[in-house]
Amino acid sequence: MRSDMKQGTSAWLVALALLASTPAAAGNVAGNVTGDIGDRASGARPWDEGWSFGVHAGRSIDNSVHTGEAFLPWDWDFEDYYLTSAGLRKEVARLWRHSRVLAEMDLAWVGGDEEYAEAALTPMITWDTFPWDRTVDTTLAVGAGLSYSSKTTEIDTIDQRWMASMIFELEMQPAGWASWSVYTRIHHRSNAFGLFGDESSQTGSNFPSLGVRYYF
């Protein structure tokens, strides 16, 4: 088994639980580049606001999200698969003061032991408030959506093109960076414990990645 994940529902519950944390005084990455939306009331974001474009690259690992190994760099067991991805992101709505709902469309190319393309649409929820935000504006995000690959792949170990996508992301914007930020994420694709395909066990792939994002 190459990788495991908790079901998308569990990830959403974990993210929502963060909303109960004690607020800290600060903005968020999007707030710095679009006008302090950290002080906005809850509600939908206008269509012409809240857009960004990011590019990230990474290498696959044979480690589990479900067990937490995929989040421990010192335990990573790298594989010969390399990912390059570009993503267009829209802020959909603001939840209370410290969280947002986002939607991201990604187009990716994977090379190495196999070559294939991937497209994914992933709704996300963020936690935007940290004590150090005035120095390094920080955002945590988690999302679950749909992924489609141009062919069935050995790395996913299942005869399915449609699978679940998940994103686990940490984004940072040092003070003075204006419209730019950097981020690291786990780019995840799986069968969601049998939701896609006939396999009841967990299959899929994980790509720890580094990227840069531009807000416009």
VEXDOTOR-842755 format. One record per residue: x, z negated, y negated of N, C-alpha, C, CB in turn. Coordinates in steps of 0.02 Angstrom, whole numbers, plus 32768, in hexadecimal, padded with zeros to 4 digits. Glycine has a CB too. Layout:
BEGIN
XZYXZYXZYXZY/...
***
This chain:
BEGIN
802A8000803C800080008000802C80007FC27FD07FC38000/802080327F97804F803A7F60803D800D7F25805080817F49/7FFD80007F197FEC7FD67EE07FA77FB97EEA7FF07FFC7E9F/7F9B7F827EC97F597F617ECC7F437F517E857F5C7F207EF8/7F027F477E7D7EE87F337E3B7EAB7F087E447ED97F707E10/7E9B7EDE7E167E5B7EBD7E157E287EF17DFE7E5C7E7E7DE7/7DEB7EE67E0F7DB77F147DFC7DB17F157DB07D747F027E1C/7D9C7F507D957D957F567D4D7D6A7F207D2F7D787F997D3C/7D367F0B7D537D0A7ED67D3A7D307E967D2D7CD17EC97D6A/7D5E7E847D5B7D867E477D537DB27E4B7D157DB17E3A7D91/7DCF7E867D0A7DFB7E8F7CD07DD47E857C8F7E1C7ED47CD1/7D967EA17C8D7D6D7E977C527D5E7E4E7C477D2D7EC07C57/7D4F7E297C7C7D407DE27C757D7B7DBB7C5A7D297DC57CB7/7DB77DCC7C727DF37DAB7C597DFC7DB87C0F7E317DC37C80/7DF27DF87BFB7DFA7E097BB57DC77DE57B8A7DF47E557BAB/7D897DE37BA27D557DC07B7B7D647D767B757D117DCB7B9B/7D837D5A7BA97D937D137BA77DC47D037B6F7DB07CFC7BE9/7DEF7D347B5E7E1F7D2A7B297DFC7D1E7AE67E4E7D667B24/7DBF7D377ADF7D9C7D317AA07D8C7CE87A907D5C7D5A7AA1/7D8E7CBE7AC37D807C777AB77DBD7C517A9F7D657C577AF7/7DF77C727A9B7E347C507A867E2E7C3B7A3D7E707C7E7A90/7E597C0B7A287E587BF479E37E747C2979B57E807BB379DC/7E4F7C3F79817E667C7379547EA47C5D792E7E2F7C877923/7ECF7C8D791F7F097C8078F57F067CAE78B87F4B7C8B791C/7F257C9878827F217CBE78447F507CF878457F2F7C927808/7F357D3478477F5D7D7278467F307DAD784A7F907D727880/7F4E7DEA78427F2A7E28784A7F347E44788E7F3E7E5A7816/7F2D7E8678957F3C7EA878D47F5C7EEA78C47EFE7EB178FF/7F757F0D78F77F997F4B78EC7F6F7F7C78C67FAF7F69792D/7F327F8978DC7F077FB878B97EF67F9E78747EC77FC478E1/7EEF7F5D786B7EDF7F41782B7F147F4F77F77ED57EF77830/7F537F4D780A7F897F5A77DB7F897FA177C17FCB7F4A77FB/7F727FD077E87F77801577D47F36803277BB7F91803F780D/7EFE800D77BF7EBF802877A87E9B7FFB77777E92803477E2/7EBC7FC477637E9F7F9C772E7E807F5A77447E6D7FC2770C/7EA67F3077667E927EED77777E4E7EEA77977E927EC27739/7E447F0F77CD7E047F0B77F07DFF7ECA78177DFC7F46781E/7E357EA278177E317E6078357DFB7E3578147E737E3E7833/7DEA7E4577D57DB77E1E77B27D737E4077B47DCC7E14776A/7D6B7E7777D77D2C7E9977DC7CFB7E7178077D357EDF77FA/7CBB7E7B77FA7C877E5F78257C837E8A78647C437E5C7801/7C617E6F78977C577E9578D47C2D7ED378C57C367E69790A/7C377F0778EE7C0F7F4378E77C367F8178F77BF47F4778A2/7C127FBA78F87C307FFA79087C5F801178D17BFA802F7914/7C95803478E47CC5804F78B57CAF809678A27D0E805078D2/7CB180A978627C9F80ED784F7CC8812178757CA880F77803/7CA9815B78817CC9818F78AA7D0C81A6788C7C9B81CA78B1/7D1381A7784A7D4F81C2782B7D85818C78227D3E81E177E8/7D7C8151783F7DAD811C783A7DC3810578807D9180E17811/7DFD80E578837E1380C478C07E3080F278F57DD980A178DD/7E4F812978E17E6D815779117EB8814B79167E6081A078FC/7ED4815879527F1C8155795C7F30818379957F33810D796B/7F70819479967F8A81C079CA7FCB81A279E57F97820879AE/7FD0819C7A27800B817E7A45802981A97A7B7FFA813B7A60/806A81A17A85808E81C37ABB80B7818E7AE080BD81FC7A9E/80B2818E7B2380DA815F7B4980F681807B8880B081227B5C/812B81627BA2814C817B7BDF815F81407C0B818A81A67BCD/815F814C7C4C817081167C7A818181307CBF813880E57C7F/819381027CEB81A581117D30817C80E57D5F81F281067D3C/816681017D97813A80DC7DC4815F80A47DE8811A810B7DF7/813880727DFA815280397E218125802E7E5E81577FF97DF6/814380157E93811E80047ED081117FB97ECF814480197F10/80EC7FA37E9B80DC7F5C7E9280927F557E8181087F3D7E5B/80777F1B7E8C802F7F107E8A80187EF17E48801A7EE47EC3/7FE47F0E7E2B7FC17EEE7DF37F997EB27E0C7F937F207DCF/7F7B7EBA7E457F517E857E617F777E447E6C7F337E9D7EA3/7FB57E487E837FDD7E0C7E8F80047DF67E51800C7E177EC8/80057E217E1E802A7E127DE180717E2B7DE0802B7DC97DD7/808A7E477E1780CF7E5F7E1A80DC7E987DE980E07E777E61/80A97EC07DDA80B27EF87DAC80C17EE17D6580757F237DAC/80B47EA17D5680C17E867D1381037E5F7D0F80897E597CFE/812B7E627D45816B7E3F7D4881A37E717D4E816C7E0C7D84/81C27E857D1781F57EBA7D19822E7EAC7D4A82127EC57CD4/82417E6D7D5382797E5D7D8082677E697DC9828E7E157D76/82277E747DD882127E817E1D82017ECA7E2A81D57E577E2D/82097EF57DF781F47F3A7DFF821E7F607E3381F97F5E7DBC/81FA7F857E5C82187FB27E8E82077FF97E7A81FF7FA17ED7/8236801A7E578227805B7E3A822280927E6F825D806E7E08/81F680C37E6081ED80FF7E8A8201813C7E6181A481047EA3/820881757E82821E81B27E5F81E381DB7E46824981DC7E8E/81BA81BA7E1D818481DB7DF9818B81CA7DAF813E81C57E15/818581FC7D84819181F27D3C8155820D7D1581D282157D26/813C81E57CE880FF81F57CC3810D81FE7C7980CA81BF7CCD/80EF82327C5B80ED823B7C1380A482457BFF811A82787BFC/808D821F7BCE804682207BBE803B821E7B72802181E47BDE/800782417B5C7FF282407B167FA9822A7B147FFB82867AF4/7F9981FE7AE47F5681E27AE27F3981E07A9B7F55819E7AFF/7EFB81F67A947ED581F17A567EA681B67A5B7EAF82337A46/7EAA81887A2B7E84814A7A2E7E56814479F27EB4810D7A32/7E1A812879FF7DE9811B79C97DD280D379CE7DAD814C79CE/7DD480B179967DB4807079937D69807A798D7DCF80467957/7D44805E79BD7CFC806879C07CD6803379997CE580697A08/7CEA7FF579A37CC67FBE79837CF27F81797E7C867FAD79AA/7CDD7F5479527CFF7F14794A7CD47EDE79697D0D7F0578FF/7CF37EB179907CD07E7879AD7CE87E39798B7CDC7E7479FA/7CBA7E1779677CCC7DDD79417D067DEE79137CDD7DA17970/7D377DC3790E7D6E7DCF78E07DAF7DE279027D797D9378B5/7DB77DD079417DF87DD479617DFC7E06799B7E0B7D917979/7DCA7E2F79A37DC97E5D79DC7DA87E9E79C97DA67E3D7A18/7DBB7ED479EB7D9F7F1679DF7D907F397A227DCF7F4179B5/7D627F697A1F7D557F967A577D737FDA7A457D087F9C7A66/7D9B7FF57A737DBD80357A697DAA80657AA17E09802C7A66/7DB480A57A947DAE80D87AC97DEB81057AC37D6B81017AC2/7E0A81157AFC7E47813E7AFB7E4381767B2E7E8581127B08/7E5481B27B187E5981EC7B447EA381FD7B4D7E3282297B28/7EBB81FD7B8C7F01820A7B9B7F0882497BC57F2181CF7BBF/7F3C82707BB57F5182A87BDE7F99829B7BF37F4A82ED7BB8/7FA6829C7C347FE882897C4D800382BD7C7D7FE582447C70/804682BF7C81806982E97CB2809782BC7CDB809183237C8F/809482C27D1D80BE829B7D4980EC82CB7D6F809482717D7B/812D82BC7D6E815F82E37D92818982B67DBF818C83097D61/81B582D57DE581DF82B07E1381D182C57E5A81D582647E0B/81BF82967E8581B082A67ECB817382D37ED181A582677EF2/814682CF7EA1810C82FC7E9C810483127E5380CB82DA7EB7/80DE83477E4980CD835E7E06808283687E0280F3839F7DF5/806483487DD0801C834F7DC6800A83377D807FF483287DFB/7FD0834C7D697FB583377D287F7E83047D327F9C83747CFF/7F7282DC7CFF7F3E82A97D027F1B82A67CBF7F5B82647D15/7ED9829D7CC07EB282917C847E8A82517C8F7E8282CD7C73/7E8582277C5B7E6381E77C627E3D81D67C237E9481AF7C73/7E0381B97C2B7DDC819E7BF37DD181547C017D9781C47BEA/7DEA81297BD37DEC80E27BE17DD280B97BA67E3380CC7BF3/7D97809A7BAC7D8380687B7A7DB0802A7B807D3880557B84/7DBA80087B467DE87FCF7B457DCB7F997B187E2E7FE57B2E/7DE37F5C7B247DD47F247AF77E167F037AE47DA37EF17B19/7E1B7EEB7AA67E5A7ED07A8D7E527E867A797E737EF87A51/7E8C7E667A767E937E257A537EC97E2E7A1F7EA57DEA7A86/7EB67E2379DE7EE07E3A79A77F037E02797F7EB77E617978/7EF67DC4798E7F0E7D8E79637F427D6279867ED37D62794C/7F7E7D6079677FB47D3679807FD77D1479457FE87D6179A9/7FF67CDA795080137CB47918804A7CDA78F4802E7C737932/806D7D07791580A77D2978F780957D6D78DA80DD7D31792B/80547D7C78D180407DBF78BD805B7DD478797FF67DC378BC/80697DA5784D80837DBA780B80CA7DD5781080817D7F77DB/80EC7DC5784681307DE07851812E7E1B7880815E7DAA786D/810E7E1378B981067E4B78E980BC7E4B78FE81357E437928/80977E7978E280507E7E78F080477E93793A802E7EB278C1/80207E6B7960801E7E7379A87FD67E7979C180407E3779CA/7FCC7EA579F17F8A7EAF7A107F927EB47A5C7F697EEF79F4/7F677E907A807F607E977AC87F217EBF7AD67F5E7E517AEB/7F257EED7B077EEB7F157B187EE77F1E7B647EED7F597AF5/7EA97F207B7D7E9D7F2F7BC47E627F5D7BC77E927EEE7BEE/7E657F8E7BF47E2E7FBE7BFA7E257FD77C407E397FF77BCB/7DE97FF07C4E7DD9800D7C8F7DAD804A7C847DB77FDA7CBE/7DBE80827CA67D9980BF7C9D7DA080EE7CD77DAE80E27C5E/7DA0812F7CC97DA381637CFC7DE2818E7CF47D65818F7CF9/7DFF81A27D2D7E3A81CC7D2E7E2F82077D5E7E7981A37D43/7E4882417D4A7E43827D7D747E88829D7D797E0E82B07D58/7E9F82AC7DB67EE082CC7DC07ED683147DD57F0982A67DF5/7F07833E7DC67F0283857DD57F0683947E1F7F3883AB7DB0/7F1C83637E477F1D836B7E907F1D83257EAF7F5A83947EA7/7F0D83217EF07F1682E27F127F6082D57F1B7EF182E17F57/7F7582967F177FBC82867F147FD082557F4B7FCE826A7ED0/800F825A7F5E802A822B7F8F803381E67F71806D82447FAA/804381E27F31804F81A17F13800F81777F12806A81A97ECB/7FD581987F0C7F9681737F0C7F7D81657F527F62819B7EE6/7F9B81847F847F8D81787FCC7F42817C7FDC7FA781357FE0/7F1F81AA7FBC7ED781B37FC97EC581FA7FB67EAC817F7FA2/7E9682177FDA7E81825C7FCF7E4A825F7F9A7E69827C8010/7E5D824A7F5D7E2D82477F267E4E825E7EE57E1082017F1D/7E2A82887EC07E4182997E7C7E2382697E487E3082E27E6B/7DE382597E507DC382297E237DD581E37E3B7D7782337E21/7DF081BB7E0E7E0081757E1D7DF5814B7DDD7E49816E7E37/7DFF810B7DE37DF980DE7DAA7E3B80DE7D827DE780977DC0/7E3580DC7D417E7080D17D167E6C808B7CFA7E7381067CDD/7EA7806C7CF17EAB802C7CCE7EE8802D7CA07EAF7FF17D00/7EE180097C697F1780027C387F217FB87C2A7F08802A7BF7/7F5F7FA27C2D7F737F5F7C197FAA7F687BE47F8C7F327C56/7F9B7F587BA57FC97F6C7B6F7FD97F337B3F7FAB7FA67B48/80177F327B2980307F077AF3804A7F347ABC80677ED57B0C/802D7F2F7A8080407F597A47805D7F2E7A1080047F827A2D/80927F4779EF80B47F2079BB80C47F4D797F80F37F0079D6/80BB7F2F794380CB7F53790580F07F2378D6808A7F6E78E3/81337F2978D281587EFF78A281417F0B785B81A37F0D78A8/81467ED8783281327EDD77EC81597F1677CB813F7E9B77C7/81357F3F77A481557F76778181547FB877A6819A7F647771/81387FB977E281367FF8780880FC802677F581337FE87852/80D4801177C6809D803A77AD8070805277E680B880767786/806E809477F3803E80B07823805780B4786A802B80F4780C/8093809A787980B180A278BB80B1805F78E180F880BD78B6/80AE8064792380B6802A794F80D88040798F80718008795E/80F0800F79B6810B801C79F880E27FF57A2A8157800979FC/80E1800C7A6880B97FE97A9B80D97FF27AE0807180037A9C/80C87FC27B0B80D97FC67B5180997FBC7B7981107F917B65/80937FDF7BB180557FDA7BD880627FE87C218021800B7BBD/80337FD17C4A802F7FE77C907FFA801E7C93801D7FAB7CC0/800F805A7CA47FE280937CAC7FCD80947CF5800580D87C97/7F8E80817D027F7780737D467F4080A27D5B7F5F802B7D4C/7F4380B67D9B7F0F80E17DB97F0480C87E007F25812E7DB9/7EC480C07E147EB780A57E567E7180B87E6E7EC080597E56/7E6380A77EAD7E2180B37ECA7DF1807A7EBE7E2780C07F13/7E0680477E9A7DDB800E7E877DBB7FEE7EC57DA480257E57/7DE57FDE7EF57DCF7FBB7F327D977FE17F567DB77F757F20/7D9F80247F5B7D6F804B7F807D3680697F587D5380237FB5/7D34805C7F167D01807B7EED7D0880C77EED7D0580607EA5/7D4680DF7EF07D5481267EF57D7181357F3A7D84813E7EBC/7D5081617F607D6A81727FA27D5181437FD87DB581737FA2/7D6A814F80147D538129804F7D8080EE805F7D4F8156808A/7DB980E9803D7DE780B3804C7DCE8071802E7E2E80C38031/7DC6803E80587DB17FFD803F7DEC7FD580227D907FD58076/7E287FE5803A7E647FC3801F7E777FE47FDD7E9E7FC68052/7EA37FC17FB97EB67FD87F777EEE800C7F7B7ECC7F9E7F4C/7EE580447F577F1980777F537F1F808C7F0A7F0880B47F80/7F5780AC7EF97F6080C47EB57FA880C37E9E7F36809C7E86/7FB280C27E5C7FF580C67E3F7FF9809E7DFF8009810F7E32/803780867DF0804680617DB38083807F7D91805080167DC2/807E808A7D5080B680A47D2880C280767CEC80A880ED7D11/80F180477CEF810580237CB2812180557C8181397FEB7CC2/810B80517C42811C80857C11812C80677BCD80E380B87C0B/8151808C7BA6815F807C7B60814680B67B3581AB806F7B55/812A80A47AF9810F80D97AD0811280C97A8680C980E77AE4/80FD80FA7A5E80F980F47A1580B581107A008134811A79F1/809780EF79CE8054810379B88052810C796D801F80CE79CE/802A813E79588020814C79107FD7814478FE803A819378FC/7FC7811C78CB7F83811278B37F75814178797F7780CA789E/7F3B816078797F29818E78427EDF818878317F3A81D77855/
***
